Structure formats: structure tokens, C-alpha cells
Amino acid sequence: MKKVITYGTFDLIHMGHINILRRARALGDHLTVAVSSDDFNTLKHKQAYYSYEDRKEILESLRFVDEVIPECSWDQKIEDIKKYDIDLFVMGGDWEGEFDFLKEYCEVKYLPRTEGISTTKTKTDLSHRNV
């Protein structure tokens, strides 16, 4: 069985998230998604709209996500790869090269992002709507 892992905040789920998760799952037999905890987001100076528990539950409802775990620090990736017997680490292309050090532990692949879609763009677009 080929196991794949990816990481992210996954706030305000959109088609970019769906696309990368679907494509990551297609690269293996089992997809683990590590979701940034609320405390880790605070450390990253990032504010998610939904709580960790809500984001976890949303991701667990997707048929191509097999397991959701918390991401609590930048440094846990090697530990996760070993603990969950991961064969492939997948991230969006905007992270190209950032996680190449993990090639010592598993295959690393960067997937192109969906053009024109991001949580930041969604938040900006919503804040500029005149309703």
C-alpha cells in the first residue's frame, strides 16, 4: 500500500483544496492530511475562520481523505513520515523546494496549484463585496 501525506490549514475549503487533495490521493492508496492546529496557526501568525475541529471534520467527510491528523509544529514532518509509514509527501507548487530535505525519508512531489483560487483571495473578495 502506498501512503501519501500532505499538510495545510485547509480553511474555507474551495476547489483548489479539493483538487490538490484529490490529486494527492490518486498518487497512492491512502491519504493522510495533517491540518494546522489552532495553536500552530497562532504561531504562524495565521487566523483560520474555522476551528481545527471543524476543519478536521470537514476534511474527514471527503471520500478521498483517509485520515486527518493535527499539525502542531514545523518540525513534526519527519516524525509523521516515520510514524505513519509514509511513502510520498505532497505539497502545492508554491512550496517548491522547501521540503526537499524529506527526500531522505520518502518521495517528495509538488503539485501545481489551481489557478486563481486561494483562501486569501476568497477572504479578500468577500471583504470587498458591497452587499
N, C-alpha and C positions, 0 to 999 in steps of 0.2 A: 504494500500500500504506500503510495506517495503522499506525504503530508506537506501541506503548504501553510504558511503563516503570513499575515500582513498586520500592519499597525495603523492606528489613526484615531482621531477624535470622533468622527462619524456623527457630527451634529447636523441637524436639519437635513436628513437623508435626501439625496437628489440622484438624478440619473448618472452623474459622474461616479458616485459611490456604488450604485448598482452595477455599472459597467465594470469597474475595477474588481469588485467582489466576484462577479460572475466569471470574468476572465481569469482571475486568480484560481478559482475553484476548478475551472476547466483544465488547469495545468496539473491537477493532481486528483487524488481520491478523497481527500479530507481537507477542509479549510478551517483553520483556527484564526480568529480575528481578535487581536489584542486592542482593546479600547481604552483610551486615556481616561484614567480615573479623574474625579473632580479635583482631588488634591494635586495630581500631576499637572492638570491644566492650569491650576493656580501657579505652580512653579514655573510653567512655561509662559505665564502672563497671557493666558488664553481663557476666554469665557465662553463656555458652551451654554446654549439655551436650555437644552435638556440635561437632566442629571445623568450620571453614569448608569444608574439602574435602569432608567428609561431607555437610554441609548443601547444598553446591553439587551434589553427585552425586544426592542425593535429589530436589532440585528439577528437575534435568535429566531425571529419569526421568518426570516428569509430562507427559502429552501436550499440555497447553495452555501449557507453558512452552517458548519457542523458544530462549532464550539466557539464560545466567546469567553475571553479571559481579561482581567484588568491589566492595563499598562500603568505601572506606578513610578517608573524611572527610566531615564535614557539607557541605563546600564543593564537592564534585565534581558536584553535580546539574546545574548549568548546562553544565559541560563534557561530561557524559554526554549531555544532551539534544542538544547540537550534534554530538558525535562519532557518535552512533548515529541521528541524524536522526529524533528522537522527535517525534511529533505530540500525544501525550496522556500526562500524568503522573497516576498514580492512587495514592491512599493511603487508608487506613482513616479513617473519620469522626472518630476520636479525635484526628486531626491537623488537623481543620477549620481553615482559615485560615493554618496555619503555612507553607504553601508557595505562597501566592498570588503571591509575588514572581516565581514561574516563569511566570506568565501572559504575561510579556513574550516568552517563548521558545516556549511551547506551551500547549495547553489543559490545565487542571488540574481534576481531578474527585476528590471524596472519596466513598468508598463506605461505607455503614453496615456496622458490624462485626456478626458473628454473635453474637447474644445468649447470654450465659452461658458463652462459651468464650474462653479465653486461655491462653497458655503459663504465665503467672504463676499462674492458677487451677489448672492441671494440676499444677504443681510443689507448690503448697500442699496440694491434695487428696492427692497421693501422700505428702507428708511427714506427714499426719495419719492415714493408714491404719494400722490395727492388723493386721498380717499375722502 
